[in-house]
Amino acid sequence: MRTRILICSAAIVVVLSAVAASADSLAVVDLTPQLTRAGLHVDGLRALEVGDVVVLRGRAMSTAEAERAGVAMQRLGYERVANLIEIATPPDDAVIERDAERALTMHRALDDCQFRVASNDGVVHVSGRVRSQVQRDIAVSLVRTIDGVRGVTSDLRLASGR
């Protein structure tokens, strides 16, 4: 009986050691702070070491900027780098303006409102006149849902007489 207990105890120790060793090899280490000092321009940049592979995530405006992140990790001594940084296409302001004007014109709750729309690098500025605060909120919400819009500023004013 005592031999059986010793064998079971030894087996448990071996299993726990194997689990601990595999957990250490799959430990996730956040390396993001090391990259922030590299002066990279990557939105939402994350660098995680999983095992012996560094995984880079985020969104860059150019391929060159994404590649700089991978090179920076290699210079820090990491050989295996999986660069999953997404390359963002620059917003087409003319298309955004046209889509915003169409959306504002087509929405029934915004009848009798006047809008002017301008987009600069995906940030849309909506100005004009509305009859109520609800219409102002609807207009801003509509514009936010348009593809390519990175932000919305509003200078919508309530029409006089209300």
C-alpha positions in Angstrom: 0.0 0.0 0.0 2.8 2.4 0.9 4.5 1.6 -2.4 1.3 2.5 -4.3 1.1 5.8 -2.5 4.7 6.6 -3.3 4.2 5.8 -7.0 1.0 7.9 -7.1 2.8 10.8 -5.4 5.7 10.6 -7.8 3.3 10.5 -10.8 1.5 13.6 -9.5 4.8 15.4 -9.0 5.9 14.6 -12.6 2.6 15.7 -14.0 2.6 19.0 -12.1 6.2 19.6 -13.1 5.3 19.1 -16.8 2.3 21.4 -16.5 4.4 24.1 -14.8 7.1 23.8 -17.5 4.6 24.1 -20.3 2.9 27.1 -18.6 6.3 28.9 -18.3 7.0 28.3 -22.1 3.6 29.8 -22.9 3.8 32.7 -20.5 2.7 36.0 -22.1 5.0 38.9 -21.4 4.0 42.5 -22.4 6.9 44.2 -24.2 4.9 47.2 -25.3 6.7 49.7 -22.9 10.0 48.8 -24.7 8.5 49.9 -28.0 7.0 53.1 -26.8 10.5 54.5 -26.3 11.3 53.8 -30.0 9.1 56.7 -31.2 6.8 54.6 -33.4 3.6 56.0 -34.8 1.3 53.0 -34.5 -2.2 53.3 -33.0 -3.0 50.8 -30.3 0.5 49.3 -30.5 0.8 46.1 -28.5 3.9 43.8 -28.3 3.5 40.5 -26.5 6.0 37.7 -26.1 4.4 34.3 -26.3 6.9 31.5 -25.8 9.8 32.7 -27.9 7.8 34.7 -30.5 7.0 38.4 -30.2 3.6 39.3 -31.6 3.1 42.9 -32.8 -0.4 44.3 -33.2 -1.8 47.8 -33.9 -2.6 50.0 -36.8 -0.1 52.1 -38.8 -0.6 54.6 -41.6 2.2 53.1 -43.7 4.0 49.9 -44.3 7.3 51.6 -43.4 6.1 52.4 -39.9 4.9 48.8 -39.4 8.2 47.5 -40.5 10.0 49.9 -38.1 8.3 48.2 -35.2 9.5 44.8 -36.3 13.1 46.1 -36.8 12.9 47.8 -33.3 12.1 44.4 -31.7 14.9 42.7 -33.5 17.3 45.4 -32.4 16.2 44.7 -28.8 17.3 41.1 -29.3 14.1 39.3 -30.3 14.7 37.0 -33.3 11.2 35.7 -33.9 8.8 38.5 -34.6 5.2 38.1 -35.9 4.3 41.5 -37.3 0.5 41.6 -37.4 0.3 45.4 -37.5 -2.6 46.5 -39.8 -1.9 49.1 -42.5 -4.7 51.6 -42.5 -5.7 53.2 -45.7 -6.0 57.0 -45.5 -9.6 58.1 -45.5 -11.0 59.6 -48.7 -12.5 62.8 -47.5 -14.5 63.5 -50.7 -16.2 60.1 -50.3 -16.8 60.6 -46.6 -18.4 64.1 -47.2 -20.6 62.7 -50.0 -21.8 59.8 -47.9 -22.4 62.0 -44.9 -24.5 64.5 -46.9 -26.5 61.6 -48.4 -27.1 60.0 -45.0 -28.2 63.3 -43.5 -30.5 64.1 -46.4 -32.1 60.7 -46.5 -33.0 60.4 -42.8 -36.6 61.3 -42.2 -36.1 62.7 -38.7 -33.8 65.3 -40.2 -36.3 66.9 -42.6 -36.2 70.7 -42.6 -32.7 70.8 -41.3 -29.7 72.4 -43.0 -26.3 70.8 -42.9 -22.8 71.6 -44.1 -20.2 68.8 -44.0 -16.4 69.0 -44.2 -14.0 66.2 -43.7 -10.3 66.4 -43.0 -8.3 63.2 -42.7 -11.4 61.4 -41.7 -12.5 63.9 -39.0 -15.9 65.2 -40.1 -17.2 68.6 -39.1 -20.9 69.0 -39.3 -22.5 72.5 -39.0 -25.8 74.0 -39.8 -29.2 74.3 -38.2 -31.5 71.7 -36.6 -34.9 72.2 -34.8 -34.1 70.1 -31.7 -31.4 68.5 -29.6 -32.6 65.1 -30.7 -32.0 66.0 -34.3 -28.5 67.2 -33.4 -27.8 63.8 -31.7 -29.2 61.8 -34.7 -27.1 63.8 -37.2 -23.9 63.2 -35.2 -24.7 59.5 -34.7 -25.4 59.0 -38.4 -22.1 60.6 -39.4 -20.1 58.5 -36.9 -21.4 55.3 -38.6 -19.9 56.2 -42.1 -16.9 54.1 -43.3 -13.7 56.0 -42.9 -14.9 58.4 -40.2 -12.3 58.7 -37.4 -14.1 61.4 -35.5 -17.0 63.9 -35.6 -17.1 67.5 -34.4 -20.4 69.4 -34.4 -21.4 73.0 -34.7 -25.1 72.4 -35.2 -27.3 75.1 -33.8 -30.9 75.1 -32.9 -33.1 77.1 -35.3 -34.6 80.2 -33.7 -38.2 80.1 -32.8 -38.0 76.8 -30.8 
